[in-house]
């Protein structure tokens, strides 16, 4: 089966296509590190004084105990993203964190001051852009993971097939060796059976004595 490579619609962009394909892994790594660094840096300033940060939650309409969940999720989630640990699952946690943070802390439409409204508006859409990055990362990592699992499954099937073939060949060779080694014995038994049958079934001729 021949594989078909989809090139760019414009010939002049074919170099960009090949470059994107060859550097996709490093680009994904850089994007993951940059996303993780934002949360690592932000969480580092809160994790050593969570009670002070929790005191700001009632003003946002959130219970204070959520701070003891949100801050570790932000800090350690950033570390996990940078290191690439359980990326898809960490991304799901970070998406939930971002949704709660965005719609509780950056409701720009509630502010009347122009400067504050503009700052909150910027933070709101910045968070939405980061959510888009998380969704892309989750989908991209999921695709890579599916390919990896498919490759592992194919290799496992191939290894099993090779092992079964090798075992079959070994059994054939073993039986062939046994047959060859037992051939002299089988020949002797056939010869012995032949002689025994002739002794049993062929009666000896009576001796003829001369009459007096």
Buried (B, 14 or more C-beta within 10 A) or exposed (E): EEEEEEEEEEEEEEEEBEEEEEEEEEEBEEBBBEBBBBBBEBBBEBBEEBEEBBEEBEEBEBEBEBBEEBBBBBBBBBBBBBEBEEBBEBBEBBBEBBEBBBEBBBEBEEBEEEEEBEBBBEBBEEBBEBBEBBEBBBEBBEEBEEEEEEEEEEEEEEEEEEEEEEEEEEEEEEEEEEEEEEEEEEEEEEEEEEEEEEEEEEEEEEEEEEEE
